[in-house]
Amino acid sequence: MLWCPALAITNESTFDLAFTSLDCAPSGGPGSPFYAWFSLENRGTQISMTDTVTIYLSSDPEIAISDYPVGETKISFIRPGASLEKGFVCTIPKNIPSGTYYAGAALNIGFGLIKDANEEDNSITGSSVAITSSYKRPQEWYNEKISDRVLTHTNPERTKRNLNELNRDTELDIVAQDMSRDMASRQFFDHVNPSGESPIDRAERHGYNQLKSLPDGEEFFGIGENIVKIPVGSVYRYGDINPDDPDQIARVAVESFMNSPPHKSTLLLPEFEGVGIGTAYDGKNYYITQNFF
């Protein structure tokens, strides 16, 4: 005789998935790629199962299944108190009229023995999206999103080695962005630009204070720099690089740094506290610069 324990389900034992943020590309066109990024957390006491998140474009702030779906992705097993963030490339429907829409995301809860405790937070409305018949990728938005994700992938490499996390330095961002744009426009890839400027020279030109006092009383002068050039399309060891996927490009950038001993040592230098990040695109390659201080 096979004995099976009874499954006790109570109101005190439940999951509650709730959207906490949604970030989408600011524009698109019929049939064009469209990048969306969302975050969720489980505010309940039970692990969630496998569910689906659908991204919509809506003519009003109320997100409904009658709106235009642009893509969906699966999420699974978020533990109580844990959160998840995920980005993916969607596709704008070919039949969508030009106009301004609200981006939104909604949870489609799959089969489960326990119901979501609060369905009111199972959708979220994001920023507006301009849909035009003559679409052009909002490249600056993509560049900044890549830079954000580079920091997201950089800090875990430091923390798992018991190093401090790096803080984004907006003044150093200017130095890094200048370098990436210069490489893209003048088509070079080197720490010394065609004008003969080194990273220290560029930081000095932008008025960045490069003198740091260390806890032991010593001082050092200068900044560190990592650069990477990532072609889109098929790339050896990395597969197909999608120009519309900021997280993939950022992940490849940090993996490239960690696979190169001099870049890795720069990224993991214990004395660094801040980082500036800049990204530029020349239509074929992404140029990403990290400047450390």
Contacts in CASP RR format, 6 or more apart in sequence:
PFRMAT RR
TARGET T0000
AUTHOR 0000-0000-0000
METHOD contacts of the structure
MODEL  1
MLWCPALAITNESTFDLAFTSLDCAPSGGPGSPFYAWFSLENRGTQISMT
DTVTIYLSSDPEIAISDYPVGETKISFIRPGASLEKGFVCTIPKNIPSGT
YYAGAALNIGFGLIKDANEEDNSITGSSVAITSSYKRPQEWYNEKISDRV
LTHTNPERTKRNLNELNRDTELDIVAQDMSRDMASRQFFDHVNPSGESPI
DRAERHGYNQLKSLPDGEEFFGIGENIVKIPVGSVYRYGDINPDDPDQIA
RVAVESFMNSPPHKSTLLLPEFEGVGIGTAYDGKNYYITQNFF
7 113 0 8 1.000
9 113 0 8 1.000
9 114 0 8 1.000
12 45 0 8 1.000
13 45 0 8 1.000
13 46 0 8 1.000
13 114 0 8 1.000
14 44 0 8 1.000
14 45 0 8 1.000
14 46 0 8 1.000
14 114 0 8 1.000
14 115 0 8 1.000
14 116 0 8 1.000
14 117 0 8 1.000
15 42 0 8 1.000
15 44 0 8 1.000
15 45 0 8 1.000
15 46 0 8 1.000
15 47 0 8 1.000
15 48 0 8 1.000
15 78 0 8 1.000
15 80 0 8 1.000
15 114 0 8 1.000
15 116 0 8 1.000
15 117 0 8 1.000
16 42 0 8 1.000
16 43 0 8 1.000
16 44 0 8 1.000
16 116 0 8 1.000
16 117 0 8 1.000
16 118 0 8 1.000
16 121 0 8 1.000
17 40 0 8 1.000
17 41 0 8 1.000
17 42 0 8 1.000
17 43 0 8 1.000
17 48 0 8 1.000
17 51 0 8 1.000
17 78 0 8 1.000
17 107 0 8 1.000
17 109 0 8 1.000
17 116 0 8 1.000
17 121 0 8 1.000
17 122 0 8 1.000
18 40 0 8 1.000
18 41 0 8 1.000
18 42 0 8 1.000
18 43 0 8 1.000
18 118 0 8 1.000
18 121 0 8 1.000
18 122 0 8 1.000
19 38 0 8 1.000
19 39 0 8 1.000
19 40 0 8 1.000
19 105 0 8 1.000
19 107 0 8 1.000
19 121 0 8 1.000
19 122 0 8 1.000
19 123 0 8 1.000
19 124 0 8 1.000
20 39 0 8 1.000
20 40 0 8 1.000
20 41 0 8 1.000
20 83 0 8 1.000
21 37 0 8 1.000
21 38 0 8 1.000
21 39 0 8 1.000
21 85 0 8 1.000
21 124 0 8 1.000
22 36 0 8 1.000
22 37 0 8 1.000
22 38 0 8 1.000
22 39 0 8 1.000
22 103 0 8 1.000
22 104 0 8 1.000
22 105 0 8 1.000
22 124 0 8 1.000
22 125 0 8 1.000
22 126 0 8 1.000
23 36 0 8 1.000
23 37 0 8 1.000
23 38 0 8 1.000
23 126 0 8 1.000
23 127 0 8 1.000
23 145 0 8 1.000
24 34 0 8 1.000
24 35 0 8 1.000
24 36 0 8 1.000
24 37 0 8 1.000
24 55 0 8 1.000
24 103 0 8 1.000
24 104 0 8 1.000
24 126 0 8 1.000
24 127 0 8 1.000
24 129 0 8 1.000
25 34 0 8 1.000
25 35 0 8 1.000
25 36 0 8 1.000
25 129 0 8 1.000
25 138 0 8 1.000
25 141 0 8 1.000
25 142 0 8 1.000
26 127 0 8 1.000
26 128 0 8 1.000
26 129 0 8 1.000
26 130 0 8 1.000
26 138 0 8 1.000
26 141 0 8 1.000
27 129 0 8 1.000
27 130 0 8 1.000
27 131 0 8 1.000
27 132 0 8 1.000
27 135 0 8 1.000
27 136 0 8 1.000
27 138 0 8 1.000
28 34 0 8 1.000
28 92 0 8 1.000
28 129 0 8 1.000
28 130 0 8 1.000
28 131 0 8 1.000
28 132 0 8 1.000
28 135 0 8 1.000
28 138 0 8 1.000
29 92 0 8 1.000
29 96 0 8 1.000
29 131 0 8 1.000
29 132 0 8 1.000
29 133 0 8 1.000
29 135 0 8 1.000
30 92 0 8 1.000
30 93 0 8 1.000
30 94 0 8 1.000
30 95 0 8 1.000
30 96 0 8 1.000
30 131 0 8 1.000
30 133 0 8 1.000
30 135 0 8 1.000
31 91 0 8 1.000
31 92 0 8 1.000
31 93 0 8 1.000
31 94 0 8 1.000
32 91 0 8 1.000
32 92 0 8 1.000
32 135 0 8 1.000
32 137 0 8 1.000
33 89 0 8 1.000
33 90 0 8 1.000
33 91 0 8 1.000
33 92 0 8 1.000
33 137 0 8 1.000
33 242 0 8 1.000
33 244 0 8 1.000
34 55 0 8 1.000
34 70 0 8 1.000
34 89 0 8 1.000
34 90 0 8 1.000
34 91 0 8 1.000
34 92 0 8 1.000
34 129 0 8 1.000
34 244 0 8 1.000
35 87 0 8 1.000
35 88 0 8 1.000
35 89 0 8 1.000
35 90 0 8 1.000
35 142 0 8 1.000
35 145 0 8 1.000
35 244 0 8 1.000
35 245 0 8 1.000
35 246 0 8 1.000
36 55 0 8 1.000
36 70 0 8 1.000
36 71 0 8 1.000
36 87 0 8 1.000
36 88 0 8 1.000
36 90 0 8 1.000
36 103 0 8 1.000
36 105 0 8 1.000
37 85 0 8 1.000
37 86 0 8 1.000
37 87 0 8 1.000
37 145 0 8 1.000
37 247 0 8 1.000
38 53 0 8 1.000
38 55 0 8 1.000
38 85 0 8 1.000
38 86 0 8 1.000
38 87 0 8 1.000
38 105 0 8 1.000
38 124 0 8 1.000
39 83 0 8 1.000
39 84 0 8 1.000
39 85 0 8 1.000
39 86 0 8 1.000
40 53 0 8 1.000
40 75 0 8 1.000
40 78 0 8 1.000
40 83 0 8 1.000
40 84 0 8 1.000
40 85 0 8 1.000
40 107 0 8 1.000
41 78 0 8 1.000
41 81 0 8 1.000
41 82 0 8 1.000
41 83 0 8 1.000
41 84 0 8 1.000
42 48 0 8 1.000
42 78 0 8 1.000
42 79 0 8 1.000
42 80 0 8 1.000
42 81 0 8 1.000
42 82 0 8 1.000
42 83 0 8 1.000
43 81 0 8 1.000
43 117 0 8 1.000
43 118 0 8 1.000
44 80 0 8 1.000
44 81 0 8 1.000
44 117 0 8 1.000
45 80 0 8 1.000
46 80 0 8 1.000
46 114 0 8 1.000
47 77 0 8 1.000
47 78 0 8 1.000
47 79 0 8 1.000
47 80 0 8 1.000
48 75 0 8 1.000
48 76 0 8 1.000
48 77 0 8 1.000
48 78 0 8 1.000
49 76 0 8 1.000
49 77 0 8 1.000
49 110 0 8 1.000
49 111 0 8 1.000
49 112 0 8 1.000
50 74 0 8 1.000
50 75 0 8 1.000
50 76 0 8 1.000
50 77 0 8 1.000
50 110 0 8 1.000
51 74 0 8 1.000
51 75 0 8 1.000
51 76 0 8 1.000
51 107 0 8 1.000
51 108 0 8 1.000
51 109 0 8 1.000
51 110 0 8 1.000
52 72 0 8 1.000
52 73 0 8 1.000
52 74 0 8 1.000
52 75 0 8 1.000
52 107 0 8 1.000
52 108 0 8 1.000
52 110 0 8 1.000
53 72 0 8 1.000
53 73 0 8 1.000
53 74 0 8 1.000
53 75 0 8 1.000
53 86 0 8 1.000
53 105 0 8 1.000
53 106 0 8 1.000
53 107 0 8 1.000
53 108 0 8 1.000
54 69 0 8 1.000
54 71 0 8 1.000
54 72 0 8 1.000
54 105 0 8 1.000
54 106 0 8 1.000
54 108 0 8 1.000
55 69 0 8 1.000
55 70 0 8 1.000
55 71 0 8 1.000
55 72 0 8 1.000
55 90 0 8 1.000
55 103 0 8 1.000
55 104 0 8 1.000
55 105 0 8 1.000
56 63 0 8 1.000
56 64 0 8 1.000
56 67 0 8 1.000
56 68 0 8 1.000
56 69 0 8 1.000
56 70 0 8 1.000
56 103 0 8 1.000
56 104 0 8 1.000
56 105 0 8 1.000
56 106 0 8 1.000
57 67 0 8 1.000
57 68 0 8 1.000
57 70 0 8 1.000
57 92 0 8 1.000
57 93 0 8 1.000
57 96 0 8 1.000
57 101 0 8 1.000
57 102 0 8 1.000
57 103 0 8 1.000
57 104 0 8 1.000
57 129 0 8 1.000
57 131 0 8 1.000
58 64 0 8 1.000
58 67 0 8 1.000
58 68 0 8 1.000
58 101 0 8 1.000
58 102 0 8 1.000
58 103 0 8 1.000
58 104 0 8 1.000
58 125 0 8 1.000
59 67 0 8 1.000
59 101 0 8 1.000
59 102 0 8 1.000
60 102 0 8 1.000
61 102 0 8 1.000
61 125 0 8 1.000
62 125 0 8 1.000
63 102 0 8 1.000
63 104 0 8 1.000
63 105 0 8 1.000
63 106 0 8 1.000
63 123 0 8 1.000
63 124 0 8 1.000
63 125 0 8 1.000
65 106 0 8 1.000
67 104 0 8 1.000
68 93 0 8 1.000
68 96 0 8 1.000
68 101 0 8 1.000
69 93 0 8 1.000
70 90 0 8 1.000
70 91 0 8 1.000
70 92 0 8 1.000
70 93 0 8 1.000
71 88 0 8 1.000
71 90 0 8 1.000
71 91 0 8 1.000
72 108 0 8 1.000
73 86 0 8 1.000
73 87 0 8 1.000
73 88 0 8 1.000
75 84 0 8 1.000
75 86 0 8 1.000
78 84 0 8 1.000
87 247 0 8 1.000
88 245 0 8 1.000
89 242 0 8 1.000
89 244 0 8 1.000
89 245 0 8 1.000
92 131 0 8 1.000
96 131 0 8 1.000
97 131 0 8 1.000
98 131 0 8 1.000
98 132 0 8 1.000
98 133 0 8 1.000
99 130 0 8 1.000
99 131 0 8 1.000
99 132 0 8 1.000
100 128 0 8 1.000
100 129 0 8 1.000
100 130 0 8 1.000
100 131 0 8 1.000
101 128 0 8 1.000
101 129 0 8 1.000
101 131 0 8 1.000
102 125 0 8 1.000
102 126 0 8 1.000
102 127 0 8 1.000
102 128 0 8 1.000
102 129 0 8 1.000
103 125 0 8 1.000
103 126 0 8 1.000
103 127 0 8 1.000
103 128 0 8 1.000
103 129 0 8 1.000
104 123 0 8 1.000
104 124 0 8 1.000
104 125 0 8 1.000
104 126 0 8 1.000
105 123 0 8 1.000
105 124 0 8 1.000
106 122 0 8 1.000
106 123 0 8 1.000
106 124 0 8 1.000
107 116 0 8 1.000
107 122 0 8 1.000
107 123 0 8 1.000
109 115 0 8 1.000
109 116 0 8 1.000
109 122 0 8 1.000
116 122 0 8 1.000
137 243 0 8 1.000
137 244 0 8 1.000
139 281 0 8 1.000
142 243 0 8 1.000
142 244 0 8 1.000
142 246 0 8 1.000
142 281 0 8 1.000
143 278 0 8 1.000
143 279 0 8 1.000
143 280 0 8 1.000
143 281 0 8 1.000
144 279 0 8 1.000
145 246 0 8 1.000
146 246 0 8 1.000
146 249 0 8 1.000
146 250 0 8 1.000
146 253 0 8 1.000
146 279 0 8 1.000
146 286 0 8 1.000
146 288 0 8 1.000
147 173 0 8 1.000
147 250 0 8 1.000
147 277 0 8 1.000
147 278 0 8 1.000
147 279 0 8 1.000
147 288 0 8 1.000
148 246 0 8 1.000
148 250 0 8 1.000
148 277 0 8 1.000
149 246 0 8 1.000
149 247 0 8 1.000
149 249 0 8 1.000
149 250 0 8 1.000
149 251 0 8 1.000
150 250 0 8 1.000
150 253 0 8 1.000
150 254 0 8 1.000
150 277 0 8 1.000
150 279 0 8 1.000
150 288 0 8 1.000
150 290 0 8 1.000
151 166 0 8 1.000
151 168 0 8 1.000
151 275 0 8 1.000
151 277 0 8 1.000
152 250 0 8 1.000
153 250 0 8 1.000
153 251 0 8 1.000
153 253 0 8 1.000
153 254 0 8 1.000
154 166 0 8 1.000
154 254 0 8 1.000
154 257 0 8 1.000
154 267 0 8 1.000
154 275 0 8 1.000
154 290 0 8 1.000
155 165 0 8 1.000
155 166 0 8 1.000
157 254 0 8 1.000
157 258 0 8 1.000
157 267 0 8 1.000
157 268 0 8 1.000
158 164 0 8 1.000
158 165 0 8 1.000
158 166 0 8 1.000
158 267 0 8 1.000
158 268 0 8 1.000
159 165 0 8 1.000
161 268 0 8 1.000
163 268 0 8 1.000
163 270 0 8 1.000
164 270 0 8 1.000
164 273 0 8 1.000
166 272 0 8 1.000
166 273 0 8 1.000
166 274 0 8 1.000
166 275 0 8 1.000
166 292 0 8 1.000
167 273 0 8 1.000
167 274 0 8 1.000
167 275 0 8 1.000
168 274 0 8 1.000
168 275 0 8 1.000
168 276 0 8 1.000
168 277 0 8 1.000
169 274 0 8 1.000
169 275 0 8 1.000
169 276 0 8 1.000
169 293 0 8 1.000
170 276 0 8 1.000
171 206 0 8 1.000
171 208 0 8 1.000
172 203 0 8 1.000
172 208 0 8 1.000
172 223 0 8 1.000
172 274 0 8 1.000
172 275 0 8 1.000
172 276 0 8 1.000
172 291 0 8 1.000
172 292 0 8 1.000
172 293 0 8 1.000
173 276 0 8 1.000
173 277 0 8 1.000
173 278 0 8 1.000
174 206 0 8 1.000
175 199 0 8 1.000
175 202 0 8 1.000
175 203 0 8 1.000
175 206 0 8 1.000
175 208 0 8 1.000
175 223 0 8 1.000
175 276 0 8 1.000
175 291 0 8 1.000
176 276 0 8 1.000
176 277 0 8 1.000
176 278 0 8 1.000
176 289 0 8 1.000
176 290 0 8 1.000
176 291 0 8 1.000
177 278 0 8 1.000
177 279 0 8 1.000
177 280 0 8 1.000
177 289 0 8 1.000
178 202 0 8 1.000
178 206 0 8 1.000
179 193 0 8 1.000
179 199 0 8 1.000
179 202 0 8 1.000
179 225 0 8 1.000
179 227 0 8 1.000
179 278 0 8 1.000
179 289 0 8 1.000
179 291 0 8 1.000
180 227 0 8 1.000
180 278 0 8 1.000
180 279 0 8 1.000
180 280 0 8 1.000
180 287 0 8 1.000
180 288 0 8 1.000
180 289 0 8 1.000
181 280 0 8 1.000
181 287 0 8 1.000
182 188 0 8 1.000
182 193 0 8 1.000
183 189 0 8 1.000
183 193 0 8 1.000
183 227 0 8 1.000
183 229 0 8 1.000
183 280 0 8 1.000
183 287 0 8 1.000
183 289 0 8 1.000
184 280 0 8 1.000
184 281 0 8 1.000
184 282 0 8 1.000
184 285 0 8 1.000
184 287 0 8 1.000
185 280 0 8 1.000
185 282 0 8 1.000
186 193 0 8 1.000
186 194 0 8 1.000
187 282 0 8 1.000
188 194 0 8 1.000
189 227 0 8 1.000
189 229 0 8 1.000
189 287 0 8 1.000
191 198 0 8 1.000
191 199 0 8 1.000
191 225 0 8 1.000
191 227 0 8 1.000
192 198 0 8 1.000
193 202 0 8 1.000
197 205 0 8 1.000
199 222 0 8 1.000
199 223 0 8 1.000
199 224 0 8 1.000
199 225 0 8 1.000
199 291 0 8 1.000
200 210 0 8 1.000
200 221 0 8 1.000
200 222 0 8 1.000
200 223 0 8 1.000
203 210 0 8 1.000
203 222 0 8 1.000
203 223 0 8 1.000
203 291 0 8 1.000
204 210 0 8 1.000
208 223 0 8 1.000
208 293 0 8 1.000
210 221 0 8 1.000
210 222 0 8 1.000
210 223 0 8 1.000
210 293 0 8 1.000
211 219 0 8 1.000
211 220 0 8 1.000
211 221 0 8 1.000
211 222 0 8 1.000
212 219 0 8 1.000
212 220 0 8 1.000
212 221 0 8 1.000
212 222 0 8 1.000
212 271 0 8 1.000
212 293 0 8 1.000
213 219 0 8 1.000
214 220 0 8 1.000
214 271 0 8 1.000
220 271 0 8 1.000
222 293 0 8 1.000
223 291 0 8 1.000
223 292 0 8 1.000
223 293 0 8 1.000
224 266 0 8 1.000
224 269 0 8 1.000
224 272 0 8 1.000
224 291 0 8 1.000
224 292 0 8 1.000
224 293 0 8 1.000
225 266 0 8 1.000
225 289 0 8 1.000
225 290 0 8 1.000
225 291 0 8 1.000
225 292 0 8 1.000
226 257 0 8 1.000
226 263 0 8 1.000
226 266 0 8 1.000
226 267 0 8 1.000
226 289 0 8 1.000
226 290 0 8 1.000
226 292 0 8 1.000
227 287 0 8 1.000
227 288 0 8 1.000
227 289 0 8 1.000
227 290 0 8 1.000
228 253 0 8 1.000
228 256 0 8 1.000
228 257 0 8 1.000
228 263 0 8 1.000
228 287 0 8 1.000
228 288 0 8 1.000
229 285 0 8 1.000
229 286 0 8 1.000
229 287 0 8 1.000
230 241 0 8 1.000
230 249 0 8 1.000
230 252 0 8 1.000
230 253 0 8 1.000
230 256 0 8 1.000
230 285 0 8 1.000
230 286 0 8 1.000
230 287 0 8 1.000
230 288 0 8 1.000
231 241 0 8 1.000
231 284 0 8 1.000
231 285 0 8 1.000
232 241 0 8 1.000
232 242 0 8 1.000
232 243 0 8 1.000
232 283 0 8 1.000
232 284 0 8 1.000
232 285 0 8 1.000
232 286 0 8 1.000
233 239 0 8 1.000
233 240 0 8 1.000
233 241 0 8 1.000
233 242 0 8 1.000
233 243 0 8 1.000
234 240 0 8 1.000
234 241 0 8 1.000
235 241 0 8 1.000
235 252 0 8 1.000
238 252 0 8 1.000
238 255 0 8 1.000
241 248 0 8 1.000
241 249 0 8 1.000
241 252 0 8 1.000
242 248 0 8 1.000
242 249 0 8 1.000
243 249 0 8 1.000
243 281 0 8 1.000
243 283 0 8 1.000
243 286 0 8 1.000
249 286 0 8 1.000
249 288 0 8 1.000
250 288 0 8 1.000
253 286 0 8 1.000
253 288 0 8 1.000
254 267 0 8 1.000
256 263 0 8 1.000
257 263 0 8 1.000
257 264 0 8 1.000
257 266 0 8 1.000
257 267 0 8 1.000
257 290 0 8 1.000
258 264 0 8 1.000
258 267 0 8 1.000
266 290 0 8 1.000
266 292 0 8 1.000
267 290 0 8 1.000
267 292 0 8 1.000
269 292 0 8 1.000
272 292 0 8 1.000
272 293 0 8 1.000
273 293 0 8 1.000
274 292 0 8 1.000
274 293 0 8 1.000
275 290 0 8 1.000
275 291 0 8 1.000
275 292 0 8 1.000
275 293 0 8 1.000
276 289 0 8 1.000
276 290 0 8 1.000
276 291 0 8 1.000
276 292 0 8 1.000
277 288 0 8 1.000
277 289 0 8 1.000
277 290 0 8 1.000
277 291 0 8 1.000
278 288 0 8 1.000
278 289 0 8 1.000
278 290 0 8 1.000
279 286 0 8 1.000
279 287 0 8 1.000
279 288 0 8 1.000
279 289 0 8 1.000
280 286 0 8 1.000
280 287 0 8 1.000
281 287 0 8 1.000
END
